[in-house]
């Protein structure tokens, strides 16, 4: 990691590793969110195409 960053980054190595791990986790969560959004859209389409009606309450 330090070879990629170069000498301009003076943060301790453990902080660089933690930042990298957090970026990887965020990317993983964003990918999972995208999958869930696609699944929700498919379910909405299937519901719209069906004869069923679902009533959602705001409670």
C-alpha positions as CSV (number, residue, x, y, z in Angstrom):
1,X,0.0,0.0,0.0
2,X,2.8,2.4,0.9
3,X,4.4,1.9,-2.5
4,X,1.2,3.0,-4.2
5,X,0.7,6.1,-2.0
6,X,4.2,7.3,-2.1
7,X,6.1,9.4,0.4
8,X,3.4,12.1,0.5
9,X,1.2,10.2,2.8
10,X,2.6,10.3,6.3
11,X,-0.3,8.5,8.1
12,X,0.7,5.4,10.1
13,X,0.4,2.1,8.1
14,X,-2.4,0.8,10.3
15,X,-4.5,3.8,9.4
16,X,-3.9,3.2,5.7
17,X,-4.9,-0.4,6.1
18,X,-8.0,0.5,8.1
19,X,-9.0,3.1,5.4
20,X,-8.5,0.5,2.7
21,X,-10.6,-2.0,4.5
22,X,-13.3,0.5,5.0
23,X,-13.3,1.5,1.4
24,X,-13.6,-2.2,0.4
25,X,-16.5,-2.7,2.9
26,X,-18.3,0.4,1.5
27,X,-17.9,-1.0,-2.1
28,X,-19.2,-4.3,-0.9
29,X,-22.3,-2.7,0.7
30,X,-22.9,-0.5,-2.3
31,X,-22.9,-3.6,-4.5
32,X,-25.3,-5.3,-2.2
33,X,-27.6,-2.3,-2.1
34,X,-27.6,-2.2,-5.9
35,X,-28.6,-5.9,-5.9
36,X,-31.4,-5.3,-3.4
37,X,-32.7,-2.3,-5.4
38,X,-32.8,-4.4,-8.6
39,X,-34.6,-7.2,-6.7
40,X,-37.1,-4.7,-5.3
41,X,-37.8,-3.3,-8.8
42,X,-38.3,-6.8,-10.1
43,X,-40.8,-7.6,-7.3
44,X,-42.6,-4.3,-7.9
45,X,-42.9,-5.1,-11.6
46,X,-44.2,-8.6,-10.8
47,X,-46.7,-7.2,-8.3
48,X,-47.8,-4.6,-10.8
49,X,-48.3,-7.3,-13.5
50,X,-50.3,-9.5,-11.1
51,X,-53.9,-9.1,-10.1
52,X,-53.0,-8.7,-6.5
53,X,-53.2,-5.4,-4.6
54,X,-51.1,-4.7,-1.6
55,X,-52.0,-2.0,0.8
56,X,-49.1,-0.5,2.8
57,X,-49.9,1.3,5.9
58,X,-47.8,4.1,7.3
59,X,-48.0,2.9,10.8
